[in-house]
């Protein structure tokens, strides 16, 4: 498979038409080889407009969602970033390409080990990986300029938002199927956060943040 052509087509046919016009984001998506982070058995799907299974019932997000996330966060070269949900390390690589340093946390040690190897093989050195549960925040080395949450939550996660610096931005998908919304949370001052709804989508919940089942009588 011609991965270089597939990567170019992903940007031009999936990402750019989804109103991702930030050239830094487009350049990062062209520079980081997504196939190198996808599970080997699914490398041929790395550039498809679909979620890719990675194990433990988890998936890589669609490329257009990842790109919209990056654009919304308006990443700066000096940004310290927290990622909740490492997965294969692909989004961490994109975040690290655009920011100063990424701290990424995942529940699964095999994900962390695989992501560490993927990042090493692709020369990404400004990412620190941890195994742990960041559902209610990750206290080390806060505050963060940017937080990217790679799973959904039925409601906003105040404990995570508290880790933002003043002016810091957080991307999270909120709600339960069939109505879920990607939101950008910005910390305005010590006691105030603003929120902006970006688009509707659907994403599996963070483990431990699954919506309560509905009861019908």
N, C-alpha and C positions, 0 to 999 in steps of 0.2 A: 504494500500500500504506500502511496506517495503522501507521507504525512505532512510534508511542507506545503503541498498544494491544498490538502485537506484543512490545514491550519489557516491558510489564507482564505479559503472559502468559508470557514466558520466565521471569521471576522466580517467578511463582506456580505455574506448571505444570511447570517443569523444575528450577529452582534450589532453591526452598524444599522440594519433596518429596525432594530429595537431601540432606536434613539440613543445609542451609545456613540457619542461623537468626540469624547475627550481623547485627544491623540495619545496622551501618555498611557491611558488604559488600553487603547487599541494596540499600541506598540508593545506593551507588556504581554498581551494575549498572543501576539505574533512571536514574541521572543521566548516564552516559556513553553516547552514541548508537552502538551497535555497527555500525549500517548505515553510519555515516560512515567507518568503518575497514575495512569489507569491500571487496574489489574491486568496482567498479561493476557488472560483469556478474553478480555473485553477491549483490547487496544484498538481493534478495528471500529469500535463504537466511540472512541475518545472524542471525535469531532462531530458526532451526530447531535441533533437537537433533542436530546433525551437525557434522563438521569441514568447514570451508570452504577450498577450494583457493586459494592466494595466489601460486603460481608457484614455480619451482625445485624442484618436488616437495614443497613445504612447505604446511602447513595451519594455519588458526586452530583452536585447541582447541575442543571442545564447550563451550558456556556453563557447564554444570554443573561441568565439570572446572576451568575458570577460577575459578568461585566457590568451590569446595572448596579450591583452592590459596590463595586470598585468606584464607579463614576459618582454614585451618591455620596460616598465617604470623602470625596475630594482630597485624596491622599497627598500629603506633602513629604518632601524628602527627609524632614526632621521628625516625622511622626513615630511615636512609640505605640505599638498596636497589640491588642489582645484578641486572639481568635479562640472562640469556644467551639470545639469540634474540629479536630485536625484532619480526620479522614486520611486521605492518601498524601496530603501535604501540598496538593496543587494550588489551592487558594492561598495557603501560607506563602508559597513561592511567589505568587502574583503580588500579595501584600508586601512581601519583603523586597520585591523589585521596585515598588513605588514608595515605600516608607523606609525609616531608619532601622527599626528592629521589631520583630514579631515574637511575642510569647504565645504559644499555642498549646491548648489543653485538650486532652481526649480521655474518655473513660477506658478505652481499650488499649492495653499495652502492645498488642500486635499491630494495631494501627500506628501507634507512635514509633515502633521499631521500623516498620515499613516506610513511614513518612520520613524518618531520619535518614534512611538509606537513599530514598528518592531525592531528597534535598541535597545530600552529599554528592551523589552522582551528577547532579546538575549544577554544582558549584554555588549553591545558595548557603551562605554562612551566617546570615544575620537573623536566624530563627532559633529560638530555644523551645524545645518540646518538653511537655510535662504529662504524666499520667495522673488523672484525678477527676473530680467532679466539680465543675465550675457553674453548675446550675444556679447556685446562689452567690456567684461571684468568685473571684480568684484574687486573694488579698496581696500577693507578693508584688512588689515594685510598682504599685499604683501611685498616682493616677495615670491613665492611658489617654492618649489623644484620640485614638480610634479603637472601637470594639466591633468585631464582626462575629455575629452569632449564626452558625451554619445549620441550625435546626430551628423549628418553629416553637412557639409557646402560645398557649391559649390567651395569655394576657401579658402585659408588660412586666419585665423583671427588674423591679426597683433595686434589688441588691446588686445586680450587674451594672445598672445605670450609675450607681454611686461611685463606680470606679472611673468614671469619665473625668478628665480635667475640665476646667472652665473653657468653654468653646469646643469641647470634645464631641465627637459624633459616633453614634452607634447604629448599625444596621441589624434589624431583626424582623422576622416574619411572624405576625401575630394573628391568632384566631384559630378556628377549627374548620375542617371541611364542611360544606363546600365554600365557605367565605373566609379567605385568609388574605391578609394585606401586608405587603412589605412596607416597613416604616423606617424613617430616619429620625432618631432621637438625638437632640442636641442639648448639651448642658449650657444653659444661659448664664447662671451664676450659682452660688453655693446651694441655693434652695429651689432653683427653678430649672425645669427642662421643657423644651418645646418638642413637638412631634409633627412630622409631615408624612402623609400617606403617599407612597410612590407608585404602586401598582398592585393589582390583584394577582395572586399566584397560589400555588399549593406546595407544601414542603412537609416532610415527616417531622414530628415533634422531637425536641430534645428528650433523651431518655430521662424519665422522672417528671417530665412536664406534659405528659399525655393528657388530653382533655378527659374530664370525668364522663363516664358513659351515661347516656340518656336513658331514663326509665319511662316506659309507657304503660299506662294502666287501662 
